[in-house]
Every structure is written in C-alpha cells, then in structure tokens.
Amino acid sequence: MSATLALAGDTMLGRGVAAMLEVTNEPAAFFSDGVRDHLAEADLFLLNLECCVSARGIKWAAPGKPFHFRAPPQAAELLAGLGVGCVTLANNHALDYGHDALLDTRDHLERVGIQVVGAGPDEARARRPAILSMGGLRVGVIGVTDHPADYAARPDRPGVAYAELPGGVPSWLTESVAGVRADSRVDIVLVTPHWGPNMTARPLTYVRRAAETLVTSGATLVAGHSAHVAHGVALPVLYDLGDFLDDYAVDPGLRNDLSLLFLVTFEGAQVERLRAVPIKLEYGRTELARGGEHAWISERFIDACAELGTEARLDQGVLTVRGQGIS
C-alpha cells in the first residue's frame, strides 16, 4: 500500500502576512496554482507553524528576543483550505504572545480539523504524539524543539515539547518514539524536530547525531526545521525543510527565499522515494521557482545531498531521491 506525505518548513502567518489575512484567507491569495497542485498529490500535509494564532495575548518578555509572531484566527481557515492535516507548534514562536495565545492556537486549529503536536496546556500533552490517517496507512507524529528553554511546558504550565538536543536525545523522547513504533495502530513514525540555529547551510554535528538516535529508536522518517534554509537529505532524514510562507528579509548568499516543498512516498512502512519541489517565497506569497532561481536551488540541494552521501537528481523540474541510509 502506498501513500504520499507532503512536508513544508517554517510557515509564518504573522506580521505582514497577518495584515494580508485581514483582507482574505483564500489559499489562492498566498499560494500559486502550481504549489497547490503539488499539495493535491499528497494524502497528508504537515508543516511547522511558526507563530501563534490568536486575537489575545501580550508579547513574551525575554532578553534579546527580537521577533514576536501572531496570526489572526482566520489563519486557521487558510491552513485548512490548503489541506493541512497536522502542524507542529514545537518551535521558538509558539509562545510569542503567552500562554493564552498558545491555547487559542490549539483551539483554532482543532476547530477546523487540524491536529497539533509539540505544544500543549501541560508537559504531558505537549509531548503527546498524534496519530493520523494517510491514505490506507497510519502515521504517528511527534513534535519537539531544542529552543528556547523558557518556552518548555511544565507539568502544570503550557508550553512546547522541549529537549536539549545538543546534550543528547533525552530518554523521554527516545521512549516516546519507541512507544509509537510499538503501537499496533501505527505504520509510520514521523519525528519533526525544530533544531539548530537560523541561517545555516548544513546540519550541525549534534543534529546529525540526534537524527541517528531518533532513527535507531524507531522513527521511520525525521523531518527537521529551524534554519530557514533547506538542507540536504540522507533518507530517512530530512535535516531541514526550509521556509514555506513568510515576510522575511532575504539573505543574498543563503537565499532563504528559495526553498523546497517535500513529497515523501511510502510503500507500506518504508520510504520509497522523495520528491523536492523548488519554490520561491515572495512577500506573503509562495510560487513555484522558475528559470535561474529554479536552477540555483536545485543545484544547491543536489550538492547538499552529495555532502551527505545521497544522490539527488532533477527529473522534469522536480528533484528526486531514492533509497535509505543515515550518513
């Protein structure tokens, strides 16, 4: 039995995108026909939602924190209309407007049928996996972040599922992965970590070590994010999904406005192939990359995969990877 999972990276619906959402929340206003056509190929779509969704809250007071992202409640309808089935909130923006806004985010998403992992009203629920249908398969999803520590959920306090991954993968996380792997209802275990610093071109050593531990613990697929730049892959690990929608400034060297939408096809419980679709992020709108920009992101991805011992090929405008193996 085969099924396809769509994965997108950091999706920021606050600030300038929030202003656009006050006018319309129609997916066509934010994503081109070509992007939405590729998403329609998937049986399940998951992304990292890098903002809260709420009309409430005050900015989180943390020394040196420069950005606070909050989207209006109608952002939930945008995501639902795009076909999103699950988001991870395990990141450094879920608590930007405090505990009330985080809880509102979960409520707004669940209201439109989108499941949430990686953050919750207490530590147990922040760490709790979600189990979703994907075609005829069942996927267990775990969301976790390694920053910031002050956003961590506590037994009696809302927050994110936090793990200090530079110090090694904690036992609660390996046990959670193994527990989902052992669940008879689950065919595929997806771990989606928000790890490492922004604006890096390749995964740090501790990220690669953590990925190996997660796979050894039972993860079928690991799909990370945080760098704002898509990294290479060594299946079953996608080290960084890059960005998907935002209003961010563009680094002229790393070109964080050029990214990838990932489509992972499973045959039973195994990764059969990966397709990476080059995309271009404009201000609050995402389109398929074309011309020289398509060539630039394609070449970078092929080279980044080669660094990890993986061969990526360009096939009719889409990058493909087959086979598995941690590098």
PyMOL commands that set and color helices and strands:
alter all, ss='L'
color gray80, all
select helices_A, chain A and resi 15-21+27-29+33-39+75-82+98-111+123-127+149-151+165-167+171-182+205-217+291-307
alter helices_A, ss='H'
color red, helices_A
select strands_A, chain A and resi 2-11+44-49+52-53+70-71+86-88+115-117+119-120+130-134+137-145+159-160+188-194+221-223+233-234+237-238+243-245+258-267+270-282+285-288+312-315+318-322
alter strands_A, ss='S'
color yellow, strands_A
deselect
rebuild
show_as cartoon
